[in-house]
Amino acid sequence: MTPIDVLREQVAVACRVIALEGYVDLTLGHVSGREPGSRTIWIKRKGVALDEVEPSDVIALDLDDPGAFASPDYHLESVMHAEVYRARDDVNSVIHGHPMYGTALGATDASLQLLTHDAVLFTDGLGLYDEGPALVTEASQGRAVAAALGSRRACLLRNHGVVIAAEDVRWAVLTAVTLERAVRFQAICASLGTGRPIPADSAEILRPQKYQDRFLDEYWAAWVRRVERTRVPLRTVG
């Protein structure tokens, strides 16, 4: 398999994993990835649900082609991905979706609390795009989302959903899954009593212990096994 084949398969796996973690919403939601430094991204096409994406459903999008978004193959909000990549050279994977708990948090005035190990991935907080619930279909809106995200890993879109940005597809999946778990845990805590957040200094120490590149190989392998257990195995590209 070529590096692009591998990337397309990773994006397909990512779609299926986040589907299992609460991101399914009809055929909405999308994952993209790129090779570092590339001006071409590979993104889930429009018309398929996250839990049925195959590598062949992951298509190229040229960041330097202003007319690309006119194609019916792309999700209407693909511009969100493009503008995050343009703003962040360090980002090589973007996810947009409508997970139940993350979307609910963005529909309130609450903020994410450092209540568990999941939340410490977000010690720098979450961005907030608060320019209305409309679909993000224009470049100016995409730039505003990228600005709200800033240098962070995740951004809430008020009354809409979430945007994830990471150094590669594996980290994007981990971030998406971990954010939804952290918010879900916070909702459970609120039903039981007053939350007792982890002190900020302790969270900063815990974060690099809990989240390391070397753990991603085993996490990714476990996600692939889970996808294969729950559905027909992925078809490889080619």
BAFI-3210 file (N, C-alpha, C; in Angstrom, 3 decimals, decimal comma, padded with zeros to 6 digits):
// residues 238
n [1|2|3|4|5|6|7|8|9|10|11|12|13|14|15|16|17|18|19|20|21|22|23|24|25|26|27|28|29|30|31|32|33|34|35|36|37|38|39|40|41|42|43|44|45|46|47|48|49|50|51|52|53|54|55|56|57|58|59|60|61|62|63|64|65|66|67|68|69|70|71|72|73|74|75|76|77|78|79|80|81|82|83|84|85|86|87|88|89|90|91|92|93|94|95|96|97|98|99|100|101|102|103|104|105|106|107|108|109|110|111|112|113|114|115|116|117|118|119|120|121|122|123|124|125|126|127|128|129|130|131|132|133|134|135|136|137|138|139|140|141|142|143|144|145|146|147|148|149|150|151|152|153|154|155|156|157|158|159|160|161|162|163|164|165|166|167|168|169|170|171|172|173|174|175|176|177|178|179|180|181|182|183|184|185|186|187|188|189|190|191|192|193|194|195|196|197|198|199|200|201|202|203|204|205|206|207|208|209|210|211|212|213|214|215|216|217|218|219|220|221|222|223|224|225|226|227|228|229|230|231|232|233|234|235|236|237|238]
n.u [000,836|000,473|001,617|-000,593|-002,710|-002,626|-003,253|-005,870|-007,169|-006,794|-008,354|-010,870|-011,122|-011,053|-013,487|-015,295|-014,633|-015,227|-017,906|-018,777|-018,432|-020,401|-020,777|-022,395|-024,681|-027,092|-026,058|-024,142|-021,236|-017,672|-014,362|-010,968|-007,669|-004,147|-000,958|001,946|002,625|001,474|-000,622|-002,921|-005,792|-007,395|-010,619|-013,676|-016,323|-019,422|-022,665|-022,455|-022,773|-020,991|-020,422|-020,233|-018,189|-015,776|-012,363|-012,474|-014,347|-013,104|-011,915|-009,933|-009,100|-008,178|-006,427|-005,698|-007,433|-009,866|-012,383|-013,117|-014,996|-017,441|-018,123|-020,419|-019,602|-018,422|-018,893|-020,992|-019,774|-017,058|-015,266|-014,603|-012,663|-010,643|-009,911|-008,955|-006,681|-005,233|-004,674|-003,187|-000,211|000,669|-001,331|-002,682|-004,923|-008,431|-011,571|-015,048|-018,108|-021,254|-021,521|-023,452|-023,040|-020,892|-021,951|-024,147|-022,867|-021,858|-024,155|-024,753|-023,887|-021,872|-018,552|-015,845|-014,872|-012,078|-012,383|-011,684|-009,305|-009,673|-010,385|-008,039|-006,578|-007,303|-006,238|-005,646|-008,053|-011,184|-011,888|-014,351|-016,737|-018,855|-020,702|-023,284|-025,673|-025,638|-024,883|-021,473|-020,286|-018,971|-015,817|-015,048|-016,462|-015,299|-012,706|-013,219|-013,980|-011,519|-010,033|-011,335|-010,763|-007,996|-004,856|-005,599|-006,799|-009,462|-012,710|-015,777|-018,775|-021,180|-024,372|-024,269|-022,044|-018,860|-015,372|-012,384|-008,848|-005,728|-002,397|-002,152|-004,159|-004,672|-004,293|-006,313|-008,611|-008,320|-008,552|-011,170|-012,738|-012,004|-012,807|-015,633|-016,105|-015,155|-016,965|-019,355|-018,857|-018,725|-021,398|-022,609|-021,464|-022,610|-025,195|-024,986|-023,800|-021,814|-019,150|-015,656|-013,017|-009,851|-006,895|-005,352|-002,515|-001,868|-003,174|-001,665|000,707|-000,160|-001,087|001,056|001,902|-000,269|-000,984|000,678|002,750|003,722|001,779|-000,163|000,001|-000,936|-003,499|-004,625|-004,524|-006,308|-008,667|-009,010|-009,412|-011,825|-013,542|-013,481|-014,695|-017,278|-018,329|-018,297|-015,005|-012,753|-012,343|-009,372|-007,582|-007,280]
n.v [-001,198|002,258|005,373|007,136|005,343|004,114|006,308|006,901|004,586|004,822|007,105|006,078|004,061|005,730|007,119|005,033|004,314|006,637|006,659|004,462|005,576|007,435|009,421|009,193|010,570|010,477|010,811|012,613|014,419|014,248|013,149|013,965|013,736|014,379|014,107|015,257|018,632|018,549|019,864|018,712|017,216|014,342|013,283|012,197|011,371|012,930|011,588|009,039|007,230|007,609|005,108|003,362|003,890|003,300|002,886|003,691|005,646|007,864|010,803|012,973|016,385|019,432|021,942|024,284|024,784|026,869|026,348|023,854|023,186|023,272|020,852|018,134|015,963|016,593|017,251|019,897|021,409|021,093|023,124|023,936|022,137|022,715|025,377|025,141|023,552|025,346|027,308|025,992|024,562|022,462|020,638|017,614|016,157|016,417|016,516|016,774|016,715|015,682|014,804|013,575|014,438|016,289|018,157|018,962|020,216|022,447|023,821|025,106|027,327|026,232|025,040|022,803|020,692|019,654|016,755|014,089|011,647|011,710|014,363|015,790|015,897|018,204|020,494|023,020|024,054|024,434|025,615|028,044|028,528|030,982|032,134|031,760|029,137|028,357|026,445|025,886|027,035|028,862|030,369|032,461|031,884|029,436|030,295|031,732|029,692|028,327|030,314|030,455|027,944|028,157|027,340|025,024|021,611|021,066|022,380|023,816|024,194|026,492|025,354|023,383|021,469|019,778|020,470|018,894|018,920|017,617|016,127|013,854|011,240|009,244|010,550|012,419|010,829|009,787|012,181|013,006|010,884|010,942|013,511|013,322|011,320|012,667|014,810|013,407|012,068|014,287|015,116|012,968|013,220|015,660|014,887|013,503|014,987|017,745|018,490|017,718|019,091|018,094|019,529|022,220|022,233|019,590|018,329|019,210|017,845|015,221|014,990|014,604|012,119|010,434|010,741|009,820|009,471|006,872|005,209|005,157|003,251|000,788|001,565|002,234|-000,240|-001,666|-000,261|-000,849|-003,627|-003,610|-002,333|-004,258|-006,385|-005,508|-005,039|-005,878|-006,546|-003,879|-002,967|-002,892|-000,249|-000,195]
n.w [000,000|-000,738|000,815|000,653|000,327|002,828|004,458|003,590|004,420|007,175|007,705|007,066|009,025|011,264|010,969|011,439|014,059|015,617|015,125|016,603|019,047|019,525|017,586|015,374|013,110|011,102|007,787|008,358|009,598|009,505|008,683|008,139|006,687|006,200|004,585|006,247|005,513|003,012|000,382|-000,263|001,019|002,442|002,595|004,086|001,945|000,923|001,676|002,781|005,837|008,950|010,069|007,938|006,243|003,752|002,578|-000,099|-000,026|000,832|-000,225|-002,375|-001,697|-002,892|-001,403|-002,597|-004,629|-005,474|-006,480|-005,680|-003,708|-004,867|-005,861|-005,725|-004,305|-001,920|001,572|002,757|004,700|004,364|004,044|006,549|007,432|005,559|006,194|008,791|008,353|006,760|008,614|010,545|010,556|012,030|012,191|011,053|010,823|010,897|012,504|012,287|013,945|015,475|018,276|021,029|023,783|023,714|021,934|023,407|025,585|024,270|023,881|026,147|028,906|030,285|031,085|030,235|032,824|034,794|035,604|035,427|034,152|031,399|030,846|031,274|028,978|027,876|029,095|028,276|027,695|025,837|022,603|021,461|019,121|018,483|016,746|015,936|014,963|012,304|009,309|008,487|005,783|004,222|003,333|005,030|007,352|007,973|008,537|010,829|012,562|012,710|013,956|016,426|017,395|017,640|019,027|020,144|020,810|020,464|019,681|020,539|018,754|018,987|019,819|017,836|017,270|017,339|016,722|015,949|016,080|015,187|015,386|013,838|012,291|014,182|016,659|016,400|016,519|019,130|020,555|019,874|020,890|023,586|024,389|024,213|026,131|028,432|028,702|028,975|031,390|033,063|032,967|034,265|036,817|037,593|038,048|040,358|042,379|043,608|041,496|041,848|040,730|039,269|040,486|038,713|038,486|039,055|036,979|034,804|035,226|035,035|032,419|030,331|031,205|030,860|028,161|025,459|022,563|022,195|023,174|021,282|019,213|020,293|021,080|018,603|017,277|018,875|018,357|015,625|015,795|017,181|015,360|013,334|014,657|014,937|012,476|008,921|007,863|006,951|003,546|001,737|000,043|-003,509]
ca.u [000,000|001,181|001,266|-001,945|-003,615|-002,644|-003,972|-007,300|-007,678|-006,858|-009,528|-012,047|-011,168|-011,407|-014,935|-016,001|-014,394|-016,017|-019,306|-019,009|-018,314|-021,497|-020,735|-023,287|-025,802|-027,483|-024,819|-023,373|-019,961|-016,615|-012,973|-009,992|-006,264|-003,195|000,445|002,516|003,089|000,756|-001,722|-004,082|-006,313|-008,248|-011,777|-014,886|-017,231|-020,816|-023,620|-022,321|-022,721|-019,670|-020,188|-020,159|-017,146|-014,692|-011,296|-012,880|-015,206|-012,220|-011,555|-008,957|-009,547|-007,026|-006,590|-005,410|-008,437|-011,004|-013,651|-013,299|-016,151|-018,661|-018,404|-021,409|-018,986|-017,931|-019,825|-021,130|-018,890|-015,655|-014,465|-014,114|-011,401|-009,651|-009,422|-008,134|-005,375|-004,519|-004,257|-002,383|000,725|000,887|-002,514|-002,733|-006,219|-009,534|-012,859|-016,231|-019,255|-022,322|-021,704|-024,524|-022,629|-020,108|-022,863|-024,943|-022,047|-021,778|-025,455|-024,912|-022,836|-020,910|-017,245|-015,352|-014,159|-011,040|-012,934|-011,158|-008,134|-010,055|-010,429|-006,731|-006,061|-007,767|-005,862|-005,646|-009,444|-011,825|-012,303|-015,801|-017,219|-020,133|-021,248|-024,572|-025,729|-025,724|-023,861|-020,224|-020,118|-018,198|-014,440|-014,966|-016,926|-014,262|-011,592|-013,663|-013,873|-010,095|-009,601|-011,891|-009,987|-006,677|-003,832|-006,139|-007,162|-010,902|-013,523|-017,222|-019,543|-022,384|-025,627|-023,994|-021,228|-017,474|-014,289|-011,170|-007,651|-004,639|-001,189|-002,393|-005,508|-004,801|-004,481|-007,631|-009,594|-008,187|-009,093|-012,628|-013,300|-011,732|-013,660|-017,000|-016,085|-014,979|-018,213|-020,342|-018,518|-019,124|-022,862|-022,924|-021,091|-023,590|-026,417|-024,701|-023,382|-020,917|-017,895|-014,414|-012,029|-008,421|-006,187|-004,716|-001,103|-001,844|-003,589|-000,541|001,667|-000,775|-001,327|002,084|001,989|-001,433|-001,121|001,990|002,766|004,015|000,566|-001,118|000,022|-001,827|-004,862|-005,100|-004,752|-007,539|-009,800|-009,191|-010,043|-013,214|-014,252|-013,616|-015,656|-018,634|-018,773|-017,467|-013,689|-012,499|-011,679|-008,212|-007,576|-006,529]
ca.v [000,000|003,527|006,212|007,665|004,235|003,960|007,447|006,736|003,534|005,377|007,982|005,212|003,480|006,812|007,350|003,932|004,357|007,694|006,230|003,598|006,392|008,384|010,512|008,957|011,480|010,278|010,707|013,809|014,216|013,937|013,048|014,162|013,605|014,747|013,885|016,528|019,567|018,422|020,787|017,884|016,469|013,211|013,529|011,390|011,966|013,128|010,565|007,797|007,407|007,365|003,700|002,553|004,449|002,469|003,726|004,261|006,795|008,940|011,419|014,067|017,775|020,312|023,168|025,442|024,878|027,621|025,837|022,455|022,967|023,218|019,459|017,503|014,873|017,067|017,779|021,348|022,051|020,732|024,338|024,008|021,401|023,440|026,574|024,720|023,162|026,548|028,070|025,196|023,648|021,314|019,774|016,696|015,482|017,224|015,834|017,541|015,849|016,125|013,863|014,035|015,160|017,459|019,140|019,495|021,173|023,665|024,490|025,665|028,253|025,481|024,757|021,476|020,637|018,622|015,832|012,748|011,583|012,115|015,823|016,444|016,136|019,533|021,460|024,364|024,435|024,207|026,810|028,201|029,280|031,466|033,040|031,251|027,705|028,105|025,611|026,583|026,716|029,917|030,445|033,389|031,149|028,456|031,008|032,075|028,459|028,105|031,309|030,051|026,771|028,615|026,303|023,922|020,353|020,925|023,593|023,631|025,081|026,765|024,759|022,738|020,268|019,946|020,356|018,333|019,091|016,867|015,951|012,795|010,663|008,513|011,520|013,028|009,889|009,784|013,441|012,992|009,905|011,392|014,662|012,875|010,637|013,652|015,562|012,458|011,878|015,509|015,085|011,995|013,835|016,698|014,240|012,864|015,960|018,792|017,960|018,152|019,029|017,874|020,815|022,503|021,831|018,126|017,958|019,458|016,761|013,976|014,964|013,901|010,730|009,723|010,854|009,718|008,881|005,439|004,458|005,212|002,022|-000,216|002,084|002,120|-001,657|-002,049|000,317|-001,628|-004,902|-003,350|-002,094|-005,529|-007,229|-004,975|-004,908|-006,537|-005,887|-002,856|-003,302|-002,039|000,508|-000,784]
ca.w [000,000|-000,758|001,965|000,499|000,628|004,285|005,010|003,303|005,300|008,529|007,789|007,106|010,371|012,188|010,856|012,081|015,508|016,268|015,042|017,761|020,259|019,668|016,613|014,238|012,921|009,709|006,988|008,681|010,275|008,564|009,130|007,065|007,049|005,154|004,870|006,707|004,507|001,743|000,099|-000,562|002,149|002,092|003,444|003,878|000,973|001,282|001,281|003,538|007,285|009,524|010,368|006,734|005,371|003,239|002,021|-001,388|000,264|001,291|-001,510|-002,325|-001,770|-003,105|-000,626|-003,435|-005,688|-004,922|-006,974|-005,285|-002,847|-005,669|-006,196|-004,843|-003,554|-000,625|002,558|002,687|005,674|004,135|004,162|007,925|007,430|004,766|006,875|009,933|007,806|006,317|009,794|011,466|009,907|012,909|012,145|009,917|010,810|011,419|012,640|012,675|014,185|016,358|019,382|021,898|024,984|023,319|021,358|024,516|026,340|023,479|023,897|027,483|029,321|031,095|030,498|030,593|034,092|034,858|036,589|035,251|033,278|030,052|030,718|031,361|027,628|027,473|030,126|027,682|027,475|024,552|021,884|021,311|017,966|019,009|015,742|015,482|014,671|010,866|008,708|008,152|004,360|003,577|003,797|006,165|008,527|008,290|009,186|012,185|013,344|012,952|014,948|017,723|017,806|018,048|019,081|020,941|020,161|020,254|019,713|020,514|017,897|019,770|019,327|016,547|017,320|017,767|015,754|016,534|015,252|015,812|014,604|012,858|012,396|015,452|017,735|016,224|017,058|020,584|021,058|019,715|021,824|024,947|024,677|024,473|027,427|029,496|028,897|029,501|032,799|033,762|033,101|035,315|038,097|037,930|038,542|041,644|043,376|043,130|041,004|042,494|039,648|039,511|040,482|037,426|038,477|038,986|035,625|033,902|035,441|034,591|030,969|029,555|031,644|030,330|026,707|024,845|021,223|022,203|023,492|020,172|018,416|020,868|021,012|017,223|017,008|019,568|017,618|014,403|016,176|017,537|014,104|012,626|015,377|014,869|011,094|007,928|007,847|005,956|002,290|001,522|-001,205|-004,600]
c.u [000,875|000,837|-000,152|-002,980|-003,759|-003,458|-005,479|-007,911|-007,772|-008,086|-010,802|-012,204|-011,611|-012,910|-015,703|-015,832|-015,243|-017,510|-019,662|-019,010|-019,325|-021,536|-021,675|-024,442|-026,183|-026,220|-023,898|-022,112|-018,904|-015,245|-012,085|-008,589|-005,398|-001,810|001,043|003,046|002,341|-000,329|-002,963|-004,505|-007,198|-009,391|-012,933|-015,811|-018,637|-021,630|-023,496|-022,233|-021,327|-019,388|-020,189|-019,075|-016,096|-013,583|-011,673|-013,800|-014,410|-011,575|-010,645|-009,644|-008,313|-007,268|-006,382|-006,385|-009,673|-012,359|-013,986|-014,610|-017,469|-019,044|-019,425|-020,836|-018,575|-019,071|-019,846|-020,137|-017,422|-014,728|-013,896|-012,759|-010,320|-009,070|-008,622|-006,752|-004,575|-003,959|-003,237|-001,486|000,943|-000,247|-002,502|-003,990|-007,248|-010,796|-013,925|-017,385|-020,199|-022,548|-022,662|-024,031|-021,800|-020,979|-023,722|-024,149|-021,972|-023,085|-025,762|-023,822|-021,767|-019,595|-016,815|-014,544|-013,154|-011,409|-012,343|-009,954|-008,462|-009,924|-009,058|-006,060|-006,351|-007,449|-005,801|-007,054|-009,944|-012,106|-013,822|-016,090|-018,649|-020,782|-022,532|-024,506|-025,747|-024,622|-022,646|-019,859|-019,280|-016,787|-014,298|-015,429|-015,882|-013,077|-011,964|-013,621|-012,410|-009,559|-010,099|-011,156|-008,617|-005,665|-004,319|-006,425|-008,641|-011,603|-014,991|-017,823|-020,890|-023,630|-025,449|-023,213|-019,825|-016,544|-013,050|-010,016|-006,490|-003,491|-001,262|-003,766|-005,692|-005,048|-005,844|-008,717|-009,533|-008,798|-010,614|-013,288|-013,169|-012,588|-015,079|-017,093|-015,999|-016,266|-019,298|-020,107|-018,940|-020,637|-023,287|-022,612|-022,131|-024,878|-026,234|-024,341|-022,492|-019,583|-016,701|-013,291|-010,619|-007,736|-005,403|-003,263|-000,968|-002,214|-002,449|000,532|001,132|-000,867|-000,229|002,309|000,908|-001,445|000,247|001,871|002,905|002,800|-000,354|-001,131|-000,955|-003,273|-005,435|-005,406|-006,038|-008,770|-010,071|-009,856|-011,507|-014,067|-014,498|-014,589|-017,091|-019,175|-017,880|-016,120|-013,553|-011,908|-010,492|-008,314|-006,816|-007,079]
c.v [001,254|004,325|006,792|006,583|004,049|005,081|007,298|005,653|004,032|006,276|007,156|004,559|004,531|007,085|006,280|003,958|005,435|007,400|005,369|004,374|007,530|009,511|010,315|009,956|011,428|010,058|011,898|013,446|013,787|013,977|013,298|013,956|014,077|014,293|015,226|017,370|019,525|019,480|020,032|017,157|015,349|013,177|012,592|012,114|012,107|011,891|009,227|008,123|007,060|005,876|002,800|003,031|003,396|003,395|004,374|005,459|008,001|009,552|012,632|015,423|018,662|021,634|024,419|025,612|025,587|027,096|024,443|022,225|022,939|021,783|018,871|016,348|015,283|017,499|019,306|022,063|021,621|021,931|024,499|023,299|022,221|024,615|026,235|024,310|024,385|027,329|027,332|024,218|022,380|020,309|018,927|015,822|016,373|016,362|016,863|016,575|016,444|015,114|014,441|014,905|016,400|018,555|019,777|020,510|022,500|024,418|025,086|026,709|027,554|025,324|023,360|021,558|019,491|017,594|014,436|012,782|012,011|013,624|016,463|016,587|017,571|020,580|022,887|024,808|024,064|025,542|026,877|029,101|029,687|032,458|032,498|029,802|027,364|027,157|026,460|026,207|027,740|029,966|031,360|032,720|030,114|029,091|031,388|030,851|028,190|029,076|030,947|028,835|027,197|027,484|025,050|022,684|020,294|022,263|023,183|024,641|025,285|026,194|023,947|021,441|020,578|019,871|019,897|018,559|018,412|016,635|014,801|012,194|009,958|009,464|012,211|012,130|009,871|011,042|013,451|012,069|010,403|012,593|014,216|012,144|011,644|014,414|014,647|012,214|013,094|015,548|014,110|012,579|014,857|016,096|013,641|013,848|017,014|018,194|018,526|018,024|018,706|019,237|020,998|022,036|020,314|017,647|018,145|018,382|015,460|013,878|014,248|012,459|009,882|009,668|010,940|009,054|007,370|004,595|004,310|003,945|000,988|000,267|001,885|000,661|-002,137|-001,497|-000,466|-002,960|-004,706|-003,113|-003,415|-006,476|-006,803|-004,836|-005,690|-005,813|-004,891|-003,452|-002,361|-001,344|-000,280|-002,136]
c.w [000,000|000,498|001,867|000,778|002,135|004,923|004,783|004,197|006,742|008,701|007,849|008,470|011,377|012,159|011,614|013,605|016,168|016,148|016,239|019,068|020,295|018,673|015,423|014,244|011,448|008,859|007,256|009,467|009,285|009,219|007,923|007,600|005,898|005,565|005,276|005,557|003,192|001,615|-000,372|000,703|001,613|003,089|003,093|002,899|001,558|000,895|001,973|005,021|007,805|009,715|009,143|005,769|005,037|002,738|000,699|-001,230|000,743|000,054|-001,325|-002,423|-001,824|-002,384|-001,468|-004,599|-005,157|-005,389|-006,501|-004,536|-003,601|-006,017|-005,227|-004,030|-002,144|000,284|002,462|003,598|005,529|004,274|005,570|008,046|006,738|005,518|008,131|009,446|007,370|007,495|010,657|010,713|010,734|012,850|010,880|009,943|011,483|011,455|012,961|012,840|015,195|017,486|020,418|023,054|024,655|022,739|022,436|025,330|025,601|023,374|025,264|027,736|030,154|030,340|030,934|031,882|034,069|035,928|036,515|034,313|031,852|029,871|030,714|029,995|027,195|028,545|029,584|027,300|026,090|023,899|021,800|020,116|018,291|018,044|015,120|015,046|013,187|010,400|008,321|006,717|003,600|004,159|005,008|007,455|008,958|008,985|010,612|013,102|013,690|014,003|016,338|018,276|018,323|017,982|019,806|020,101|019,802|020,409|019,692|019,543|018,577|019,080|018,047|016,682|017,790|016,569|016,504|015,568|015,951|014,839|013,609|013,132|013,732|016,611|017,614|016,785|018,583|021,183|020,991|020,735|023,259|025,324|025,010|025,809|028,581|029,765|029,457|030,991|033,612|033,969|034,187|036,685|038,541|038,473|039,933|042,741|042,753|042,716|041,750|041,475|040,141|039,511|039,186|037,383|038,406|037,591|034,628|034,035|034,858|033,071|030,181|029,992|030,971|028,812|026,058|023,476|021,283|022,568|022,285|019,338|018,979|020,878|019,610|016,871|017,671|018,855|016,339|014,722|016,512|016,290|013,383|013,322|015,137|013,450|010,161|007,874|006,706|004,683|002,123|000,177|-002,260|-005,028]
res [m|t|p|i|d|v|l|r|e|q|v|a|v|a|c|r|v|i|a|l|e|g|y|v|d|l|t|l|g|h|v|s|g|r|e|p|g|s|r|t|i|w|i|k|r|k|g|v|a|l|d|e|v|e|p|s|d|v|i|a|l|d|l|d|d|p|g|a|f|a|s|p|d|y|h|l|e|s|v|m|h|a|e|v|y|r|a|r|d|d|v|n|s|v|i|h|g|h|p|m|y|g|t|a|l|g|a|t|d|a|s|l|q|l|l|t|h|d|a|v|l|f|t|d|g|l|g|l|y|d|e|g|p|a|l|v|t|e|a|s|q|g|r|a|v|a|a|a|l|g|s|r|r|a|c|l|l|r|n|h|g|v|v|i|a|a|e|d|v|r|w|a|v|l|t|a|v|t|l|e|r|a|v|r|f|q|a|i|c|a|s|l|g|t|g|r|p|i|p|a|d|s|a|e|i|l|r|p|q|k|y|q|d|r|f|l|d|e|y|w|a|a|w|v|r|r|v|e|r|t|r|v|p|l|r|t|v|g]
***
